[in-house]
Amino acid sequence: MTQPSPPNLPDAGSQRSLSEDIDRLSAAAEHAGPADVELQDALWSAVHGLEYWFFIPRGEPPVVQPMAIVLEQGPMLLAFTSLERAREAATRMGIPAEQTRRMLAMPSAGVVGLADDYAQMGLYGVMFDSGWSGFFAPVADLKAIRDRVLR
């Protein structure tokens, strides 16, 4: 069973292009380092400018949560900038094909709104596009980052 697409979901080509733009910004920001605030803001502006972030679902309806993994920094939600990347990552993780058709598309503003809840659950951050660019932000900083870059 597949889930219906959210009504304003960009087509696959647009999503791919946005993801590739974010990859370039991520690589440039990593190379420049955190001192280049303008480049960091450009990256986070692009990420927070996405209407939806995509997640690999864990659990069965009605209790479905985004997948999290434990990294050196702590537990992180795995977020993707496109539906295609979420599905490809799930496939690489060995998730069965019938399940890779059921990805979560969550409004980015909604995820930011849940940041305090995620922090209380013990999650440290959100890792974006693991397997591609793989940058992250602590959940405690998501709202402040969004407020700063989308003013």
N, C-alpha and C positions, 0 to 999 in steps of 0.2 A: 504494500500500500504506500503510495506516495502522498506527501503533504502538498496542498495547493501552494503555489508561489504567492508571496506577499504581493499586493496590488501594484506597488511602485518599483518592483525589482528590475534593475537595469538588465538588458540582454547580456548574454555570455560574453560577447565581444567587448562591450563597454566595461564589464566587470574585469575582464582580462587586462584591458588597457589601464584602468585605474590601479589594479594590482601591480602592474609593471612600473607605473609612475611612482607608486609608493616604494617599490623595491629600489628604484634609483635614488629616491630621497633617503631611504634607510642606509644605503651603501655610502652615500655622500656624508650623511650625518655621523655614521660610525667612523669614517675616515677623518672627518674634521674634529670629532670629539665633542663633549658636552659644552665646551666653552663657546661653540658657535650656536648661540641661542636662536639666531634667525633661521638657520637650517633646521634645528630641532623643532622650532615652531612650524616651519613649512611641512615637515613630516607629520607632526601631530595634527596640524590643520587638515591635511589630506585624509588622515585616518578618521578624525572626528567629523569630517565632511561627508563620509560615507553614510548613507541613510541606514544601511544594515551592516552588521557584522555577522559572520557565519560561524557556526559551531558544530562539532560532532556531538550528536546526542548520546547520552548514557541513560539507561533505564527504559521503562515502557510507559506509554500513556496510562494514566494521566500524570505520572510522576517522571518527568523527563528533565534532566539537567545537562548543561554543557559539560563536555569532557574537560577534566583537569589532569595535569601531570605534575610530578614533583621534580623540581630542578634544584640546583645548588642554592638559589635564593629563597626557595620555598615553593609551595603549591601554586600553580598557575593555571588559569583557564586558557584553553587553546582557542584563539579567535583567528578567523581568516577573512581576508579582504574580498574573497569571491566564493561563490557556491562551488565552482569548479575546484578551487584549491582545497576547500573543506573535504570534498569527496575524494580527491586524490590523496590527501593526507590519511583519511580513514582507510582507504584501500592499502596504502603503504603499511599501516598499522595492523593489517590483517583482518579488518572488520569485514564481515561477509557482504557480498555485493547487494543483497536485498536490503541491508541496513544502510549502505552508502547512499541510497536514494532518499533517505530521510534525514536531511541535515536541518539544523535550526537556523533560521534567519531572524535575528533579533534586532530591533531598532537600536542603533548605537546610543541614542539618548537614553533609552530604557536600560541598557546595560550600565551606563554611567550612573543612572538613578538607583541601581541596585548595588553600587560599589560598597556601601556601608554594610549591607547584608552579606556580601561576599567576604568582606574583611572579617566580620563576626563568625563566619563559617570556617575561618582559618586560611583563606586564600590570600596569597601574597600579591599576586599580580595577574596581568593578562598578557600572554605571549601572542604576538601577531605573526601569522604566516610562518610558523615553524616548518622548516624544511626548505624555505625560500630565504627570506631576509631574517626572520627570527628576532625581532626587537620586542621589548616589553615595557610596560609601565606598571608600577605598584597600583593596586586597586585604590589605595588611600589617596593617590594623586590624580585619579582619572577626572574627577569633577574640576579640580583646579586647572588641570591641563586644558580641558574642554572650554572652561570659562575664559582662559587666557587666549587661546587660539581662535575662538569663534566669536570674539567680541565685536 
